[in-house]
Amino acid sequence: MFKGIPKQTVSYLKALKANNNREWFEAHRKDYDDYFVEPALQLIEALSPVAAALDPPHFAIPKVNKSLRRIHRDTRFSKDKTPYHTHLHIVLWTGDHPNRSAGTHLVFSDNHFGYGSGHWAFSGDGLERFRAAVQDNKARAELDTALASAAKVDCTPGDPELQRVPRGFDADSPAADYLRRKGIVARTHNDPAYDKRLFGPEALDYLRDLLKALSPLNRWVNKHVETA
């Protein structure tokens, strides 16, 4: 039975944020194993049957670079050369690849716990299907309902990526806000504090409720965009 995320995980992330360099990381590799990798893999394993029972089924694979994202940053094209992410990122995905399909993300940071679902950016064909779907009254109502479910656990879309509706679309359409988006994601904002249930045996029930509330958005994406 999963007993919760150890509080030492948050302490480790705080220390890593203050010492984001290879020397410190190697000197504290046991803490990385004990308070980052091990509890994350245990949580993912505990969530696996929960994720599989969702609609749509989500994949929860307890491996690094599967459901547990790597702590190492890709700094090749970034001005920020700090080598490590200072959060613990878990992804439960619904398609053929965690980075190319709708999914639910759980992010444990040094001072907050964030989560959300959806698909960040659609492909060219996917974007066309998304724009067609949101202009359909029935499909758009389904999306509204999915986002209302996510809002019950404090997840909402951020600002649209585009300043105006793309050329050729009606700026006064009921779908105007959606048409200004390149993907659809509902997530937490403003760094929500940790819920104390995460640190004890209630963690699994707490996360199960979050996943159930967030899964309708992934279902909508798969129905109208990914598998259209």
C-alpha positions, 0 to 999 in steps of 0.5 A, spaced: 500 500 500 502 506 498 503 510 504 504 517 501 510 522 498 515 522 504 516 530 506 523 529 505 522 529 497 520 536 498 526 538 502 530 534 497 527 539 491 528 545 495 536 543 496 537 541 489 534 548 487 539 552 492 544 547 489 543 546 482 550 543 480 553 536 478 558 536 484 552 537 489 547 532 485 553 527 485 554 528 493 547 527 494 545 521 489 543 517 495 537 522 496 536 522 489 535 515 489 531 515 496 527 521 495 526 522 488 526 516 484 524 511 489 517 514 492 515 516 484 516 509 482 512 507 488 506 512 486 506 510 479 506 503 480 500 504 485 496 509 480 497 504 474 490 500 476 487 507 477 490 510 471 488 503 467 480 504 469 479 511 467 476 513 460 480 513 456 485 508 459 491 512 461 498 509 461 502 509 468 509 506 467 514 506 473 520 507 469 525 513 468 523 517 462 516 513 461 511 516 467 517 519 471 520 524 467 528 525 467 531 530 472 536 532 467 535 538 463 536 538 455 541 545 455 543 544 448 539 550 446 537 554 452 541 560 455 539 556 462 545 551 463 543 549 470 543 541 469 537 539 473 529 540 473 528 542 480 521 538 480 518 531 480 514 530 474 509 524 473 505 523 466 500 519 465 498 519 457 493 516 453 496 515 446 502 512 443 507 516 446 507 521 453 510 527 449 505 526 443 498 525 446 493 527 451 495 526 458 495 528 465 501 531 469 503 531 476 508 536 478 511 536 485 515 542 486 519 545 492 514 549 494 507 547 491 504 541 487 501 542 480 497 538 476 493 538 469 491 535 463 490 535 455 494 536 450 499 542 449 500 543 442 496 540 436 500 537 430 498 541 423 492 536 422 490 535 429 490 543 429 485 543 423 481 537 427 481 541 433 478 548 430 473 544 426 470 541 433 470 547 437 465 550 431 461 544 432 455 546 437 455 539 440 462 538 440 464 545 443 459 543 449 462 537 450 469 541 451 465 546 456 463 540 460 470 537 460 473 543 462 467 544 468 470 538 470 477 540 471 475 546 474 472 542 480 479 541 482 482 548 480 484 546 473 483 552 468 486 553 461 491 559 461 490 565 456 490 563 448 496 563 445 494 567 439 492 574 440 486 574 435 482 569 431 486 566 425 484 569 418 478 566 415 474 564 422 469 568 425 471 573 431 464 573 434 463 566 434 462 562 440 468 558 439 472 564 438 476 563 445 478 556 443 480 558 436 485 562 439 488 556 442 494 551 439 492 546 444 487 545 450 490 544 457 487 545 463 492 546 469 493 549 476 495 556 476 499 560 482 503 555 485 497 551 489 500 549 496 501 541 497 495 538 500 497 534 506 494 528 504 499 527 499 504 525 505 500 520 508 495 514 506 490 518 503 494 520 497 492 515 492 484 516 494 486 524 493 490 523 486 484 518 484 479 524 485 484 528 481 485 524 475 477 522 474 476 530 474 481 531 469 480 525 464 474 528 461 478 533 457 483 527 455 477 523 452 475 529 448 481 530 445 482 523 443 475 523 440 475 529 436 482 531 435 487 525 436 483 519 433 478 523 429 
